[in-house]
Amino acid sequence: MEVLWSAISRYETVRDSIQEARVMVSLAYPPAWYLLWLVIAVCGVGTWFLRNFTERVEATRLVAFTGVTSMSAMVIWTFTQF
């Protein structure tokens, strides 16, 4: 958990004219990152719905593949950029 937390927050040294202190700075993710979370969530619910309440096999596979691709992109982007 500490590995993930270090990607979200980090310590920076702030120098004042009198003293020096270490403060925790929170990082903000870009809006596209949160949009990717939305796509992942919609694909998860859509796959569940299509699998349990319809007989559309091709649509289920398409939505599931889109969700898997989005989650893979999220993981790669998160661990390479942040």
Rosetta blueprint (number, residue, H / E / L):
1 M L
2 E H
3 V H
4 L H
5 W H
6 S H
7 A H
8 I H
9 S E
10 R E
11 Y E
12 E E
13 T E
14 V E
15 R E
16 D L
17 S L
18 I L
19 Q L
20 E E
21 A E
22 R E
23 V E
24 M E
25 V E
26 S E
27 L L
28 A L
29 Y L
30 P L
31 P H
32 A H
33 W H
34 Y H
35 L H
36 L H
37 W H
38 L H
39 V H
40 I H
41 A H
42 V H
43 C H
44 G H
45 V H
46 G H
47 T H
48 W H
49 F H
50 L H
51 R H
52 N H
53 F H
54 T L
55 E L
56 R L
57 V H
58 E H
59 A H
60 T H
61 R H
62 L H
63 V H
64 A H
65 F H
66 T H
67 G H
68 V H
69 T H
70 S H
71 M H
72 S H
73 A H
74 M H
75 V H
76 I H
77 W H
78 T H
79 F H
80 T H
81 Q H
82 F L
